[in-house]
Amino acid sequence: MSAYSRAGRPDEVVRLFDSLPFPPTAPLYTTLISSLAASGRHSSAWEAFFKLLNSGIRLTASNCTALLKSQSADPLDSVYRSFEDMAEVGCAPDAAAYNCLISVLCDSQRVEEAWGVLDYMLEKGIYPTVRSYTVIMRGYCNQGRVLEAERLVDNMTQFGCPPDVVSYSVLIDGLCRLGEFGKVEKILGESEAKGWTPNAVTYTIYMSALCRMGLLDEAFRQAEIMQSRGVSMTAETVNILFDCLCRDSRFSDALCLLECSKGLHWDVDVFCYNTLMSRLCDVGGFAKVLKLLVDLVKKGIGPDMFSFTIAIRSLCGAGKFQVAKCLLDNKGIEYDAVAFNTLIHGLCMAGNLKGVLLTYMDMEYRNVSPNNFTIALIIDSYCKEQKFVGAINFLIKSSKERLVPDHFVRLTNWLAKAEGLGYVLILLRKIRSEGLVLDVCLFHSVVRIFCWHGYCKHRNFYEVSLILDSMLECLSSI
């Protein structure tokens, strides 16, 4: 049901719901209501909601949120009438339901109206909770109105709802977005005096912001403070620090963090290794990349295709094409076009046309379909070696039933740059003889190419005219 709901197919959701071989649960009702509401079938969503009420199943916040989202653009009076309908069937909205409404309003940038809900709650004898004010504070922060969020935190105690760790974490998130780290430090420093204790989420929010600003040493200082307070680092926290070390090219520290993963209760996966390997590849550390690849195998984590592709890219950058080819020859890995393109690109940059063509042949032999980038690389390889006839033949052969405009423009640009106008005429003749379609847009692209290379004042302008006439013939034959 969830998959059909995400795909925007409410009829399938309804069909599955109606054919359930067991009594539906509250989460299933949530999926049904959400799907109907998202598709604009609000009356059906309400029918499903009242069916839930009559079923005797305990109402959850998710049920209310799913229904209220269908009314996020409605006037509040309409929502209040819906609440009265709920009360009439014996399910009067409680603080949790009102909090859901406040959340929906704040998500829709209607913070002022959310304040009106608090007044309405008091009229109904329902007292706002800490979450009521925290949601409004989040709405302020999302709008960049952090000063108002700060004032709200200061006033919550007067309202009888002292802010908790969630409230302060929301405020810290808002301050971090503005780079107000001094204020964050002050809030954390006063936490004990104000009766609350920062948790892992609080520190993760702060450290993530510090890392985004490049303040990595300060982020690690916060990690030490966090541990000194007895707060354990979560996997998300360690991942943030690790990613920041990689981006800051502090590879030794990143490797140390990997080695200490067990002590940190950090479940290191192949993605972490790939992140470090990719950064090492960017700075030419191919030997360390290969060591990490071996470590992946030794530790039983298991490298994936992306791991091998990074290693191939690293080896190509170091000119170790034979070793890269050996990795690509590993039949235990089902490589895709990206891996082959990585080696082809390296060989192309090195001017090794023979290696490019052999790799492409291996690609075809292993039934790996080339993509547009593959074709472009091979055209470049031919043209770099001035093998223009080979490039033309390859383009025609690879086009099969349809000529890719970008490939035609790419090859024409190479030919114009090398003053090979005769080759352009050969290319056009072959296009006509193979019955390939030349799009009218290509005419404008070719004219621009000739202008870029100064052919408008060229002594061989007669040949340019022949090319344009030949293109017009291709267009007229469509």
Buried (B, 14 or more C-beta within 10 A) or exposed (E): BEEBBEEEBBEBBBEBBEEEEEEBEBEBBBBBBBBBBBBEBBEBBBEBBBBBBEEEBEBBBBBBBBBBBBBBEEEBEEBBEBBEBBEEEEBEBBBBBBBBBBBBBBBBEBBEBBBEBBEBBEEEEBEBBBBBBBBBBBBBBBBEBBEBBBEBBEEBEEBEBBBBBBBBBBBBBBBBBEBBBEBBBEBBEEBEEEEBEBBBBBBBBBBBBBBBEEBBEBBBEBBEBBEEBEBEBBBBBBBBBBBBBBBBBBBEBBBEBBEEBEEBEBEBEBEBBBBBBBBBBBEEBBEBBBBBBEBBEEEEBEBBEBBBBBBBBBBBBBEBBEBBBEBBEEEEBEBBBBBBBBBBBBBBBBEBBEBBBBBBEBBEEEEBEBEEEBBBBBBBBBBBBEBBEBBBBBBBEBBEEEBBEEBBBBBBBBBBEEEBBBBBBBBBBBBEEEEBBBBEEBBEBBBEBBEEBEBEEBEEEEBBEBBBEBBEEBBEEE
